[in-house]
Amino acid sequence: MTSKTEQKLEKNHVKNIIKKIFKGESHRPYLLSLKTQEKLKTFVDLIEKIDKKKNKNTSDLFRSVYLDDATIDEKCWHLGIAKKTIGDTYGSQSKDAIQLGIEELEPLIDDLFKEVSTSLGSVEISFNNNHENINRYKILPKDFYKILLAVSTRSAALSGGFNSTFGKSIEKPLMITLCKIFQLGRENYYAHDLKDEGGFSRETDFYIIDDLKNKHKVEMKMMGKGNPEGADSIYARGTKVFVGDTLSETNKKQCDSVGVLWLELRKNGWTKFSEILDHLNISNKFNNDYERELDKIIDEAYFEANNFYS
């Protein structure tokens, strides 16, 4: 199950990103535009709550719009409390821990806003509905700053959720596309979805299988250079092949030191996948027409990734 900050990427975005990778282009500007678009949509919705909220109390606008009737997650964000802060402070991000955090931290946050010294007067926001009625609201300085804090907290939550979504949405269809370009048979690769306690997909283990039916675990992280998180997982999860968008020299040396084969995707580094397959005795043949057939290959990989594994 995904949260509001963790939405699955749509197929066309997944396809466009994978195409860029296999064409040797950087996918990061495209990814940044998607992230920014999602943030803008959320911020517009956040501000327009002021006008859309029914029966609001204009004398206590922030509480009336952003806290009354809000979900527990929304209250957390709107108060400027990051879930990570809840986890670090209370040892859990459960609903009970979040509720306790709100009860204990909200008075402290209110006190901080009372102490803010500012020359800002009231802020007027107007909404033009159907170019006929214009609704105007005066927002007190402390409420305006609370809105800015809420925007900042939602922005951080969206970035974290988007990064998680990106990996979960891209990694399996990308690996299957890679296998198909090198014309591996279905018997030579397998994706296994690990489930959480609620039965929802938490992450995917991907395996390539040699001609003697031995499984070799592939760890994939679409991380930037210098991000230690992905490389650290090599040691804990029994990885045989590590695939990354960009790997630092340190990442590569870490892999070499523990006998893990590595593949860097950027700048057509993915073409060296054949060397890994040969090393592991996995029959393969590069598809020289892959560029012409790339749309079809990615469509098949996407369908396979979302329908054939559980």
C-alpha positions in Angstrom: 0.0 0.0 0.0 1.4 3.4 -0.9 1.0 6.6 1.1 0.1 10.0 -0.3 3.8 10.8 -0.4 4.6 7.5 -2.1 2.7 7.2 -5.4 3.6 4.7 -8.1 5.1 6.2 -11.2 2.8 6.1 -14.3 3.8 3.7 -17.1 4.7 6.5 -19.5 7.2 8.0 -17.0 8.7 4.6 -16.3 9.1 3.9 -20.0 10.6 7.4 -20.8 13.2 7.0 -18.0 14.2 3.5 -19.1 14.5 4.6 -22.7 16.8 7.4 -21.7 19.0 5.0 -19.8 19.4 2.6 -22.7 20.0 5.5 -25.1 22.9 6.6 -23.0 21.1 9.8 -21.9 20.8 11.2 -18.4 17.3 10.6 -16.9 17.9 12.9 -14.0 16.6 16.1 -15.5 13.4 14.3 -16.5 13.1 12.8 -13.0 13.7 16.3 -11.4 10.9 17.7 -13.5 8.5 14.9 -12.4 9.4 15.6 -8.7 8.9 19.3 -9.1 5.6 18.8 -10.9 4.4 16.6 -8.0 5.5 19.2 -5.4 3.8 22.0 -7.3 0.5 20.1 -7.5 0.7 19.4 -3.7 1.5 23.0 -2.9 -1.4 24.3 -5.0 -3.8 21.9 -3.3 -2.4 23.0 0.1 -3.0 26.7 -0.5 -6.4 26.1 -2.1 -7.6 24.3 1.0 -8.1 27.8 2.4 -10.9 28.6 0.0 -12.3 25.1 -0.4 -12.7 24.3 3.3 -16.4 24.6 4.3 -17.5 26.2 7.5 -14.0 27.5 8.4 -13.3 29.7 11.4 -11.6 32.8 9.9 -10.5 34.0 13.3 -8.3 30.8 13.7 -7.8 30.1 10.0 -4.8 27.8 10.2 -6.3 25.4 12.7 -9.7 25.5 11.0 -8.3 24.7 7.6 -5.2 22.5 8.2 -5.8 20.7 11.6 -9.5 20.3 12.1 -10.8 17.2 10.3 -7.3 16.4 9.0 -5.9 12.9 9.0 -3.2 12.1 11.5 -0.5 12.2 8.8 -1.8 15.5 7.5 -1.7 17.0 11.0 1.9 15.8 11.4 2.9 17.5 8.1 0.9 20.7 8.7 2.4 21.2 12.1 5.9 20.9 10.6 6.7 17.6 12.2 8.6 15.1 10.1 7.8 11.4 10.6 11.5 10.7 10.9 11.5 13.1 13.9 8.7 11.0 15.4 10.6 7.8 14.8 13.8 9.2 16.3 12.0 10.7 19.3 9.5 8.0 20.2 11.1 4.9 18.7 8.3 4.3 16.2 6.3 5.8 13.4 3.1 4.0 14.3 -0.2 5.9 14.5 0.0 5.9 18.3 3.5 7.3 18.2 2.5 10.0 15.7 -0.5 10.9 17.9 1.6 11.2 21.0 4.2 13.3 19.1 1.5 15.7 17.9 0.1 16.0 21.5 3.5 16.7 23.0 5.1 18.8 20.2 2.2 21.0 19.1 2.2 23.2 22.2 6.0 23.6 21.9 5.6 24.6 18.2 2.8 27.1 19.1 5.1 28.7 21.7 7.8 29.1 19.1 5.5 31.0 16.8 4.4 33.3 19.6 8.0 34.3 20.1 8.6 35.1 16.4 9.5 38.7 15.9 8.5 40.0 12.5 7.6 43.2 10.6 5.2 41.3 8.4 1.7 42.5 8.5 -1.3 40.4 7.6 -1.2 38.6 4.2 -4.1 38.8 1.9 -4.8 35.9 -0.4 -7.6 36.0 -3.0 -9.2 33.2 -5.0 -10.9 33.9 -8.3 -13.7 31.3 -8.7 -15.0 31.0 -12.3 -13.8 34.6 -12.9 -17.0 35.8 -11.1 -16.6 35.6 -7.4 -13.4 36.7 -5.7 -12.9 35.4 -2.2 -10.4 37.2 0.0 -8.7 36.0 3.2 -6.5 37.9 5.6 -3.9 35.6 7.1 -2.1 36.6 10.3 1.7 36.6 10.3 2.0 33.5 12.6 -0.5 31.6 10.5 1.3 32.5 7.3 4.6 31.2 8.7 2.8 28.1 9.8 1.7 27.5 6.2 5.3 28.0 5.1 6.5 25.4 7.6 3.8 23.0 6.5 4.9 23.5 2.8 8.5 22.9 3.8 7.6 19.7 5.7 5.4 18.4 2.9 8.2 19.1 0.4 10.7 17.0 2.4 8.1 14.2 2.7 7.4 14.3 -1.0 11.1 14.1 -1.9 11.6 11.0 0.3 8.4 9.3 -0.9 9.3 10.1 -4.5 12.8 8.7 -4.2 11.4 5.5 -2.7 8.7 5.3 -5.4 11.2 5.8 -8.2 13.3 2.9 -7.1 10.3 0.5 -6.7 8.7 1.6 -10.0 11.9 1.5 -12.1 14.2 -1.3 -10.9 12.2 -4.4 -11.9 11.1 -3.4 -15.4 14.6 -2.0 -16.0 16.3 -5.2 -15.1 13.9 -7.2 -17.2 14.5 -4.9 -20.1 18.2 -5.4 -19.7 17.7 -9.2 -19.7 15.6 -9.0 -22.8 18.1 -6.9 -24.7 20.6 -9.7 -24.1 18.0 -12.2 -25.1 17.9 -14.2 -21.9 15.2 -16.8 -21.7 12.5 -16.5 -19.0 14.2 -19.4 -17.2 17.3 -17.2 -16.8 15.9 -14.5 -14.6 13.3 -14.1 -11.8 11.9 -11.4 -9.7 10.6 -12.2 -6.2 8.5 -9.6 -4.4 9.0 -9.5 -0.7 5.9 -8.8 1.3 5.4 -6.8 4.5 3.1 -7.9 7.3 0.1 -6.5 5.6 0.8 -8.5 2.4 1.9 -5.5 0.4 5.1 -5.5 -1.7 7.9 -4.0 0.3 10.8 -4.6 -2.2 11.9 -6.9 -4.9 14.7 -9.4 -5.0 15.9 -10.0 -8.6 17.9 -13.1 -9.6 19.7 -14.1 -12.8 19.9 -17.9 -13.2 22.8 -19.7 -14.9 22.6 -22.6 -17.2 23.0 -25.0 -14.2 20.0 -23.4 -12.5 22.0 -21.6 -9.9 20.4 -18.3 -8.8 22.6 -15.2 -8.5 21.1 -12.3 -6.6 21.1 -8.9 -8.2 21.0 -5.7 -6.1 20.0 -2.6 -8.0 20.1 1.0 -6.7 19.3 3.9 -8.9 21.5 6.1 -6.7 23.7 9.0 -7.4 27.5 8.9 -7.0 28.5 9.1 -3.4 25.3 7.7 -1.9 26.5 4.9 0.5 23.1 3.4 1.1 23.0 1.1 -1.9 26.5 -0.1 -1.6 26.1 -0.9 2.0 23.3 -3.3 1.2 25.8 -5.5 -0.7 27.3 -6.8 2.6 24.0 -7.6 4.3 22.0 -9.2 1.5 24.2 -11.8 -0.2 24.4 -10.0 -3.4 26.3 -11.5 -6.4 25.7 -8.6 -8.9 25.4 -5.0 -8.0 23.8 -2.6 -10.6 23.7 1.1 -10.2 23.0 4.1 -12.3 26.2 5.8 -11.1 28.9 4.2 -9.0 31.8 5.9 -7.4 35.3 4.4 -7.3 34.7 3.6 -3.7 31.5 1.7 -4.6 33.4 -0.3 -7.2 36.3 -1.1 -4.8 33.7 -2.2 -2.2 32.2 -4.6 -4.7 35.6 -5.9 -5.9 36.7 -6.5 -2.2 33.9 -8.9 -1.6 33.7 -10.6 -5.0 30.6 -8.8 -6.1 30.3 -8.2 -9.9 29.2 -4.6 -10.6 27.5 -2.8 -13.5 27.3 0.9 -14.0 24.4 1.9 -16.3 25.3 5.5 -17.2 26.9 6.4 -20.5 26.0 3.0 -22.0 27.9 1.1 -19.3 25.0 -1.3 -19.3 26.4 -2.9 -22.5 29.0 -4.6 -20.3 26.3 -6.8 -18.9 27.4 -9.5 -21.3 30.7 -9.8 -19.4 28.8 -10.5 -16.2 26.5 -13.0 -17.9 29.5 -14.8 -19.5 31.3 -14.9 -16.2 28.3 -16.6 -14.6 27.8 -19.0 -17.5 24.4 -17.6 -18.5 23.7 -18.0 -22.2 23.1 -14.6 -23.9 23.1 -12.9 -27.2 23.0 -9.1 -27.7 20.1 -7.9 -29.7 21.7 -5.6 -32.3 18.2 -4.2 -33.3 17.4 -3.2 -29.7 17.2 0.5 -30.5 14.5 -0.1 -33.1 12.7 -2.5 -30.9 13.2 -0.7 -27.6 9.6 0.5 -27.2 8.3 -3.0 -27.7 10.9 -4.5 -25.3 10.1 -2.0 -22.5 6.4 -2.6 -23.0 6.9 -6.3 -22.6 9.2 -5.8 -19.6 6.7 -3.5 -17.9 3.8 -5.9 -18.4 6.0 -8.8 -17.2 7.1 -6.9 -14.1 3.6 -6.0 -13.1 1.8 -9.3 -14.0 4.0 -12.3 -13.8 5.5 -12.0 -10.3 4.0 -12.0 -6.8 
